[in-house]
Amino acid sequence: MDSFSAMLAAHEGEDGRALSDGAVLEAVCREFANADEIIAEARADGITAADFFAGRKSLRVLPVRTSPSFNIKKHTSVQRPYRHSHDFYEFICVFSGRCAQVVDGVRMAVREGQCCLIAPGRIHELARSTEEDVILKLDLPAVMFEGAGGGLLEGRDLFDMSGDAKMCVLRLLEESFGTDGCTAAATEALLKLFVIGLARGAHVSAGLLAEVENYVCSDFSTATLQGFAAVYGYAPAYASRLIGAETGRSFSQIARNCRLKEARRLLAAGVSAEETASRVGYGSLSGFYRQFCAAYGMTPAGYAQLFR
């Protein structure tokens, strides 16, 4: 299969075919690390596959996707948006159109020619794609990501794809349809070249975003836009415009994301919700609960329970 459009059409056809309840059950067991929990809740709440895929009902448990090997797949137009996490690294590469998503409670738009990296444990939800969107998702287990030089991308999540990086993705798509004995070695080599291409052309927003995040994390309780501007010698209004233009987010969105990311780490480590709220700079427990629930669709206690 040597046609790019034919390969994408194959993915659309695969996702668009009707599945029996048994086939859906097999897919859930294969693709989700917490499949037993998902199936138990669906049965207890009377949620059928048809209900879920039609958007009539949602799960309370957070689905955690798993992938034991490399996988590349088009974000097809039939895929229903749902909030989930991964135990692997995922690259979301936009060849045309745009990819709208929410990552850890923050809206992010990945434009044509850009690539977004979602690390294990992050919670995100991709909007449904349109006919104009060509979005490819690359799933890499942690060991494969590290072997491909993933450390070169540390601290960054948004990249501009060079021509070489785009070509690597297209070659990886071709290799995914290959059947000869060289496919595994070719995939490994192409992933290394892809990561190097992203590292060399890292998105300019990474530096400013890192500065804002470092400032917020230095003292969650006192971090403000005015304080950031003073530290770096900006006027507050200019700092606000600069952050928006370079990162596509506001200072408050970045600060909230930093606080909630640290909150997730503390909750997973067994720290109480009350102490977590205090450590990450929330003046009231109710405010912490409200923002955490809005971002992740579950209470802090419910999130902590995932790690018990």
LUMDO-256333 format. One record per residue (C-alpha): residue number from 1; residue in one letter; x, y, z. Coordinates in Angstrom, 1 decimal. Example, Ala and Ser with C-alpha at 12.3 -4.5 7.8 and 13.67 -1.06 7.14 Angstrom:
BEGIN
{k=1&r=A&px=12.3&py=-4.5&pz=7.8}
{k=2&r=S&px=13.7&py=-1.1&pz=7.1}
REM end
This chain:
BEGIN
{k=1&r=M&px=0.0&py=0.0&pz=0.0}
{k=2&r=D&px=2.0&py=3.0&pz=-1.3}
{k=3&r=S&px=-0.6&py=5.7&pz=-1.3}
{k=4&r=F&px=-0.7&py=8.1&pz=1.7}
{k=5&r=S&px=-4.5&py=8.7&pz=1.2}
{k=6&r=A&px=-5.1&py=5.0&pz=0.9}
{k=7&r=M&px=-3.4&py=4.3&pz=4.2}
{k=8&r=L&px=-5.4&py=7.0&pz=6.0}
{k=9&r=A&px=-8.6&py=5.7&pz=4.4}
{k=10&r=A&px=-7.8&py=2.2&pz=5.7}
{k=11&r=H&px=-7.6&py=3.7&pz=9.3}
{k=12&r=E&px=-11.0&py=5.4&pz=8.8}
{k=13&r=G&px=-12.5&py=2.2&pz=7.5}
{k=14&r=E&px=-11.1&py=0.2&pz=10.4}
{k=15&r=D&px=-12.5&py=2.6&pz=13.0}
{k=16&r=G&px=-15.8&py=3.1&pz=11.2}
{k=17&r=R&px=-16.9&py=-0.6&pz=11.0}
{k=18&r=A&px=-19.6&py=-1.8&pz=13.3}
{k=19&r=L&px=-18.4&py=-4.0&pz=16.2}
{k=20&r=S&px=-20.3&py=-6.5&pz=18.2}
{k=21&r=D&px=-20.4&py=-6.2&pz=22.0}
{k=22&r=G&px=-18.0&py=-9.1&pz=22.2}
{k=23&r=A&px=-15.5&py=-7.4&pz=19.9}
{k=24&r=V&px=-15.8&py=-4.2&pz=21.9}
{k=25&r=L&px=-15.0&py=-6.1&pz=25.1}
{k=26&r=E&px=-12.0&py=-7.6&pz=23.5}
{k=27&r=A&px=-10.8&py=-4.2&pz=22.3}
{k=28&r=V&px=-11.2&py=-2.7&pz=25.8}
{k=29&r=C&px=-9.2&py=-5.6&pz=27.4}
{k=30&r=R&px=-6.5&py=-5.1&pz=24.8}
{k=31&r=E&px=-6.2&py=-1.3&pz=24.8}
{k=32&r=F&px=-6.8&py=-0.2&pz=28.4}
{k=33&r=A&px=-4.6&py=-0.9&pz=31.5}
{k=34&r=N&px=-7.6&py=-0.7&pz=33.8}
{k=35&r=A&px=-10.0&py=-2.7&pz=31.6}
{k=36&r=D&px=-11.4&py=-4.7&pz=34.5}
{k=37&r=E&px=-12.4&py=-1.5&pz=36.3}
{k=38&r=I&px=-14.0&py=0.0&pz=33.1}
{k=39&r=I&px=-16.0&py=-3.2&pz=32.4}
{k=40&r=A&px=-17.2&py=-3.5&pz=36.0}
{k=41&r=E&px=-18.5&py=0.1&pz=36.0}
{k=42&r=A&px=-20.1&py=-0.2&pz=32.6}
{k=43&r=R&px=-22.0&py=-3.3&pz=33.7}
{k=44&r=A&px=-23.0&py=-1.8&pz=37.0}
{k=45&r=D&px=-24.3&py=1.4&pz=35.4}
{k=46&r=G&px=-25.9&py=-0.4&pz=32.4}
{k=47&r=I&px=-23.6&py=1.4&pz=29.9}
{k=48&r=T&px=-23.5&py=-0.4&pz=26.5}
{k=49&r=A&px=-21.0&py=0.1&pz=23.8}
{k=50&r=A&px=-23.6&py=1.9&pz=21.7}
{k=51&r=D&px=-24.4&py=4.3&pz=24.6}
{k=52&r=F&px=-20.8&py=5.2&pz=25.0}
{k=53&r=F&px=-19.9&py=5.7&pz=21.3}
{k=54&r=A&px=-23.0&py=7.7&pz=20.7}
{k=55&r=G&px=-22.1&py=10.0&pz=23.6}
{k=56&r=R&px=-25.3&py=9.2&pz=25.6}
{k=57&r=K&px=-23.4&py=8.0&pz=28.6}
{k=58&r=S&px=-20.0&py=8.5&pz=30.1}
{k=59&r=L&px=-17.7&py=6.6&pz=32.5}
{k=60&r=R&px=-16.9&py=7.9&pz=35.9}
{k=61&r=V&px=-13.6&py=6.0&pz=36.0}
{k=62&r=L&px=-10.7&py=7.5&pz=34.1}
{k=63&r=P&px=-9.7&py=5.1&pz=31.2}
{k=64&r=V&px=-6.0&py=4.5&pz=31.0}
{k=65&r=R&px=-4.9&py=3.4&pz=27.5}
{k=66&r=T&px=-1.9&py=1.0&pz=27.2}
{k=67&r=S&px=0.3&py=0.1&pz=24.3}
{k=68&r=P&px=3.0&py=-2.6&pz=24.6}
{k=69&r=S&px=4.5&py=-1.7&pz=21.2}
{k=70&r=F&px=4.8&py=1.2&pz=18.8}
{k=71&r=N&px=1.6&py=2.2&pz=17.0}
{k=72&r=I&px=0.8&py=4.9&pz=14.5}
{k=73&r=K&px=-2.8&py=5.7&pz=13.7}
{k=74&r=K&px=-4.9&py=8.5&pz=12.1}
{k=75&r=H&px=-7.1&py=10.4&pz=14.5}
{k=76&r=T&px=-10.2&py=9.4&pz=12.6}
{k=77&r=S&px=-13.4&py=11.4&pz=12.2}
{k=78&r=V&px=-15.5&py=8.6&pz=13.9}
{k=79&r=Q&px=-13.6&py=8.7&pz=17.2}
{k=80&r=R&px=-15.7&py=10.1&pz=20.0}
{k=81&r=P&px=-13.9&py=12.6&pz=22.3}
{k=82&r=Y&px=-13.4&py=11.2&pz=25.8}
{k=83&r=R&px=-11.1&py=12.1&pz=28.7}
{k=84&r=H&px=-8.4&py=9.5&pz=29.3}
{k=85&r=S&px=-4.8&py=9.0&pz=30.2}
{k=86&r=H&px=-1.9&py=6.7&pz=28.9}
{k=87&r=D&px=0.9&py=4.6&pz=30.3}
{k=88&r=F&px=2.9&py=5.5&pz=27.1}
{k=89&r=Y&px=4.1&py=8.6&pz=25.3}
{k=90&r=E&px=2.0&py=9.9&pz=22.5}
{k=91&r=F&px=3.0&py=12.3&pz=19.7}
{k=92&r=I&px=0.1&py=14.1&pz=18.0}
{k=93&r=C&px=1.2&py=15.4&pz=14.6}
{k=94&r=V&px=-1.0&py=17.7&pz=12.6}
{k=95&r=F&px=-0.4&py=17.6&pz=8.8}
{k=96&r=S&px=-3.4&py=19.7&pz=7.9}
{k=97&r=G&px=-6.1&py=21.5&pz=9.7}
{k=98&r=R&px=-5.8&py=21.7&pz=13.5}
{k=99&r=C&px=-6.2&py=19.5&pz=16.6}
{k=100&r=A&px=-8.2&py=21.0&pz=19.4}
{k=101&r=Q&px=-7.7&py=19.3&pz=22.8}
{k=102&r=V&px=-7.8&py=19.8&pz=26.5}
{k=103&r=V&px=-4.6&py=18.7&pz=28.4}
{k=104&r=D&px=-4.7&py=18.6&pz=32.2}
{k=105&r=G&px=-7.6&py=21.0&pz=32.2}
{k=106&r=V&px=-6.0&py=23.5&pz=29.8}
{k=107&r=R&px=-7.3&py=24.0&pz=26.2}
{k=108&r=M&px=-4.6&py=23.6&pz=23.6}
{k=109&r=A&px=-4.8&py=24.0&pz=19.9}
{k=110&r=V&px=-2.1&py=22.2&pz=17.8}
{k=111&r=R&px=-1.9&py=23.9&pz=14.4}
{k=112&r=E&px=-0.9&py=22.6&pz=11.0}
{k=113&r=G&px=2.8&py=21.7&pz=10.9}
{k=114&r=Q&px=3.0&py=21.3&pz=14.7}
{k=115&r=C&px=3.4&py=18.3&pz=17.0}
{k=116&r=C&px=2.3&py=17.9&pz=20.6}
{k=117&r=L&px=3.9&py=15.4&pz=23.0}
{k=118&r=I&px=1.6&py=13.9&pz=25.7}
{k=119&r=A&px=3.6&py=12.1&pz=28.5}
{k=120&r=P&px=2.4&py=9.2&pz=30.5}
{k=121&r=G&px=-0.1&py=10.1&pz=33.3}
{k=122&r=R&px=-1.3&py=13.4&pz=31.7}
{k=123&r=I&px=-5.1&py=13.6&pz=31.2}
{k=124&r=H&px=-6.3&py=14.8&pz=27.8}
{k=125&r=E&px=-9.3&py=14.8&pz=25.5}
{k=126&r=L&px=-9.1&py=15.3&pz=21.7}
{k=127&r=A&px=-11.9&py=17.0&pz=19.9}
{k=128&r=R&px=-13.5&py=15.1&pz=17.0}
{k=129&r=S&px=-11.5&py=15.7&pz=13.8}
{k=130&r=T&px=-13.1&py=17.0&pz=10.6}
{k=131&r=E&px=-12.6&py=16.0&pz=7.0}
{k=132&r=E&px=-10.1&py=18.8&pz=6.6}
{k=133&r=D&px=-7.9&py=17.5&pz=9.4}
{k=134&r=V&px=-5.1&py=15.1&pz=8.9}
{k=135&r=I&px=-3.8&py=14.2&pz=12.4}
{k=136&r=L&px=-1.5&py=11.2&pz=13.1}
{k=137&r=K&px=-0.9&py=9.8&pz=16.6}
{k=138&r=L&px=2.3&py=8.0&pz=17.4}
{k=139&r=D&px=2.2&py=5.8&pz=20.5}
{k=140&r=L&px=5.6&py=4.8&pz=22.1}
{k=141&r=P&px=6.1&py=2.7&pz=25.3}
{k=142&r=A&px=8.4&py=4.4&pz=27.7}
{k=143&r=V&px=11.4&py=2.1&pz=27.0}
{k=144&r=M&px=11.1&py=2.8&pz=23.2}
{k=145&r=F&px=10.7&py=6.6&pz=23.8}
{k=146&r=E&px=13.9&py=6.6&pz=25.9}
{k=147&r=G&px=15.7&py=4.5&pz=23.3}
{k=148&r=A&px=14.7&py=7.0&pz=20.6}
{k=149&r=G&px=16.4&py=9.8&pz=22.5}
{k=150&r=G&px=13.2&py=11.2&pz=24.2}
{k=151&r=G&px=15.4&py=12.9&pz=26.8}
{k=152&r=L&px=16.2&py=15.5&pz=24.1}
{k=153&r=L&px=12.6&py=16.7&pz=24.4}
{k=154&r=E&px=12.6&py=17.1&pz=28.1}
{k=155&r=G&px=10.5&py=20.1&pz=29.4}
{k=156&r=R&px=8.7&py=20.7&pz=26.1}
{k=157&r=D&px=5.4&py=19.6&pz=24.8}
{k=158&r=L&px=4.8&py=21.6&pz=21.6}
{k=159&r=F&px=7.1&py=21.5&pz=18.5}
{k=160&r=D&px=7.2&py=22.8&pz=15.0}
{k=161&r=M&px=7.8&py=19.8&pz=12.6}
{k=162&r=S&px=10.6&py=20.3&pz=10.1}
{k=163&r=G&px=10.4&py=18.7&pz=6.6}
{k=164&r=D&px=12.6&py=15.9&pz=7.8}
{k=165&r=A&px=10.4&py=15.3&pz=10.9}
{k=166&r=K&px=7.3&py=15.1&pz=8.7}
{k=167&r=M&px=9.0&py=12.7&pz=6.3}
{k=168&r=C&px=9.9&py=10.5&pz=9.2}
{k=169&r=V&px=6.3&py=10.3&pz=10.2}
{k=170&r=L&px=5.2&py=9.4&pz=6.7}
{k=171&r=R&px=7.8&py=6.7&pz=6.5}
{k=172&r=L&px=6.7&py=5.3&pz=9.9}
{k=173&r=L&px=3.2&py=5.1&pz=8.6}
{k=174&r=E&px=4.4&py=3.2&pz=5.5}
{k=175&r=E&px=6.4&py=0.8&pz=7.8}
{k=176&r=S&px=3.3&py=0.1&pz=9.9}
{k=177&r=F&px=1.9&py=-1.6&pz=6.8}
{k=178&r=G&px=5.1&py=-3.5&pz=6.2}
{k=179&r=T&px=5.5&py=-7.2&pz=6.7}
{k=180&r=D&px=9.2&py=-8.0&pz=6.0}
{k=181&r=G&px=11.9&py=-8.6&pz=8.5}
{k=182&r=C&px=13.3&py=-5.1&pz=8.4}
{k=183&r=T&px=10.2&py=-3.3&pz=9.7}
{k=184&r=A&px=11.2&py=-3.3&pz=13.4}
{k=185&r=A&px=14.7&py=-2.0&pz=12.7}
{k=186&r=A&px=13.4&py=0.7&pz=10.2}
{k=187&r=T&px=10.9&py=1.9&pz=12.8}
{k=188&r=E&px=13.5&py=2.2&pz=15.5}
{k=189&r=A&px=15.8&py=4.2&pz=13.2}
{k=190&r=L&px=13.0&py=6.5&pz=11.9}
{k=191&r=L&px=11.9&py=7.2&pz=15.5}
{k=192&r=K&px=15.4&py=8.4&pz=16.4}
{k=193&r=L&px=15.5&py=10.7&pz=13.4}
{k=194&r=F&px=12.1&py=12.0&pz=14.2}
{k=195&r=V&px=13.0&py=12.9&pz=17.8}
{k=196&r=I&px=16.2&py=14.5&pz=16.7}
{k=197&r=G&px=14.3&py=16.6&pz=14.1}
{k=198&r=L&px=11.9&py=17.8&pz=16.8}
{k=199&r=A&px=14.7&py=18.6&pz=19.2}
{k=200&r=R&px=16.6&py=20.7&pz=16.7}
{k=201&r=G&px=13.5&py=22.7&pz=15.7}
{k=202&r=A&px=12.0&py=23.0&pz=19.2}
{k=203&r=H&px=9.1&py=25.5&pz=19.4}
{k=204&r=V&px=10.1&py=28.9&pz=20.6}
{k=205&r=S&px=7.4&py=29.0&pz=23.3}
{k=206&r=A&px=9.3&py=26.3&pz=25.3}
{k=207&r=G&px=11.7&py=28.9&pz=26.8}
{k=208&r=L&px=9.1&py=31.3&pz=28.0}
{k=209&r=L&px=6.7&py=28.6&pz=29.1}
{k=210&r=A&px=9.5&py=27.0&pz=31.2}
{k=211&r=E&px=10.2&py=30.4&pz=32.7}
{k=212&r=V&px=6.6&py=30.9&pz=33.8}
{k=213&r=E&px=6.3&py=27.3&pz=35.1}
{k=214&r=N&px=9.6&py=27.6&pz=37.1}
{k=215&r=Y&px=8.4&py=30.9&pz=38.6}
{k=216&r=V&px=5.0&py=29.5&pz=39.6}
{k=217&r=C&px=6.5&py=26.3&pz=41.0}
{k=218&r=S&px=9.0&py=28.3&pz=43.1}
{k=219&r=D&px=6.2&py=29.4&pz=45.4}
{k=220&r=F&px=2.6&py=28.4&pz=44.5}
{k=221&r=S&px=1.1&py=30.6&pz=47.2}
{k=222&r=T&px=2.5&py=33.9&pz=46.0}
{k=223&r=A&px=2.8&py=33.5&pz=42.2}
{k=224&r=T&px=1.1&py=36.2&pz=40.2}
{k=225&r=L&px=1.4&py=37.8&pz=36.8}
{k=226&r=Q&px=2.6&py=41.0&pz=38.4}
{k=227&r=G&px=5.2&py=39.1&pz=40.4}
{k=228&r=F&px=6.4&py=37.3&pz=37.2}
{k=229&r=A&px=6.7&py=40.5&pz=35.3}
{k=230&r=A&px=8.7&py=42.1&pz=38.1}
{k=231&r=V&px=11.2&py=39.2&pz=38.3}
{k=232&r=Y&px=11.8&py=39.3&pz=34.5}
{k=233&r=G&px=11.7&py=43.1&pz=34.1}
{k=234&r=Y&px=8.5&py=43.3&pz=32.1}
{k=235&r=A&px=5.5&py=45.5&pz=32.4}
{k=236&r=P&px=2.5&py=43.3&pz=33.5}
{k=237&r=A&px=0.4&py=44.1&pz=30.4}
{k=238&r=Y&px=3.4&py=43.4&pz=28.1}
{k=239&r=A&px=4.1&py=40.1&pz=30.0}
{k=240&r=S&px=0.5&py=39.1&pz=29.6}
{k=241&r=R&px=0.5&py=39.7&pz=25.8}
{k=242&r=L&px=3.9&py=38.0&pz=25.4}
{k=243&r=I&px=2.8&py=34.9&pz=27.2}
{k=244&r=G&px=-0.4&py=34.7&pz=25.2}
{k=245&r=A&px=1.4&py=35.2&pz=21.9}
{k=246&r=E&px=4.2&py=32.7&pz=22.5}
{k=247&r=T&px=2.4&py=29.9&pz=24.4}
{k=248&r=G&px=-1.3&py=30.3&pz=23.4}
{k=249&r=R&px=-2.2&py=30.3&pz=27.0}
{k=250&r=S&px=-2.7&py=32.9&pz=29.7}
{k=251&r=F&px=-0.6&py=33.2&pz=32.9}
{k=252&r=S&px=-3.5&py=32.0&pz=35.0}
{k=253&r=Q&px=-4.0&py=28.9&pz=32.8}
{k=254&r=I&px=-0.3&py=28.0&pz=33.1}
{k=255&r=A&px=-0.3&py=28.6&pz=36.8}
{k=256&r=R&px=-3.5&py=26.5&pz=37.3}
{k=257&r=N&px=-1.9&py=23.7&pz=35.2}
{k=258&r=C&px=1.2&py=23.8&pz=37.4}
{k=259&r=R&px=-0.7&py=23.7&pz=40.6}
{k=260&r=L&px=-2.9&py=20.8&pz=39.5}
{k=261&r=K&px=0.0&py=18.9&pz=38.1}
{k=262&r=E&px=1.8&py=19.1&pz=41.5}
{k=263&r=A&px=-1.5&py=18.3&pz=43.2}
{k=264&r=R&px=-1.8&py=15.1&pz=41.1}
{k=265&r=R&px=1.8&py=14.1&pz=42.2}
{k=266&r=L&px=1.1&py=14.7&pz=45.8}
{k=267&r=L&px=-2.3&py=12.9&pz=45.8}
{k=268&r=A&px=-0.6&py=9.9&pz=44.1}
{k=269&r=A&px=2.0&py=9.9&pz=46.8}
{k=270&r=G&px=-0.6&py=9.6&pz=49.5}
{k=271&r=V&px=-0.8&py=13.3&pz=50.7}
{k=272&r=S&px=-4.3&py=14.3&pz=52.0}
{k=273&r=A&px=-6.5&py=16.5&pz=49.9}
{k=274&r=E&px=-6.4&py=19.2&pz=52.6}
{k=275&r=E&px=-2.6&py=19.3&pz=52.8}
{k=276&r=T&px=-2.3&py=19.1&pz=49.0}
{k=277&r=A&px=-4.6&py=22.1&pz=48.5}
{k=278&r=S&px=-2.4&py=24.1&pz=51.0}
{k=279&r=R&px=0.9&py=23.1&pz=49.4}
{k=280&r=V&px=-0.2&py=24.1&pz=45.9}
{k=281&r=G&px=-1.5&py=27.5&pz=46.9}
{k=282&r=Y&px=-5.3&py=27.2&pz=47.2}
{k=283&r=G&px=-6.8&py=29.4&pz=49.9}
{k=284&r=S&px=-9.8&py=27.1&pz=50.3}
{k=285&r=L&px=-10.4&py=23.4&pz=50.0}
{k=286&r=S&px=-13.7&py=24.0&pz=48.1}
{k=287&r=G&px=-11.8&py=26.0&pz=45.5}
{k=288&r=F&px=-9.3&py=23.3&pz=45.1}
{k=289&r=Y&px=-12.0&py=20.6&pz=44.7}
{k=290&r=R&px=-13.9&py=22.8&pz=42.2}
{k=291&r=Q&px=-10.9&py=23.3&pz=39.9}
{k=292&r=F&px=-9.7&py=19.7&pz=40.2}
{k=293&r=C&px=-13.1&py=18.3&pz=39.4}
{k=294&r=A&px=-13.5&py=20.7&pz=36.4}
{k=295&r=A&px=-10.1&py=19.6&pz=35.0}
{k=296&r=Y&px=-10.2&py=15.9&pz=35.6}
{k=297&r=G&px=-13.9&py=14.9&pz=36.0}
{k=298&r=M&px=-13.3&py=13.4&pz=39.5}
{k=299&r=T&px=-12.6&py=14.5&pz=43.0}
{k=300&r=P&px=-9.1&py=14.6&pz=44.5}
{k=301&r=A&px=-10.1&py=11.7&pz=46.7}
{k=302&r=G&px=-11.2&py=9.7&pz=43.6}
{k=303&r=Y&px=-8.0&py=10.5&pz=41.8}
{k=304&r=A&px=-5.9&py=9.4&pz=44.9}
{k=305&r=Q&px=-7.9&py=6.1&pz=45.0}
{k=306&r=L&px=-6.5&py=5.2&pz=41.6}
{k=307&r=F&px=-3.1&py=4.7&pz=43.2}
{k=308&r=R&px=-4.2&py=2.6&pz=46.2}
REM end
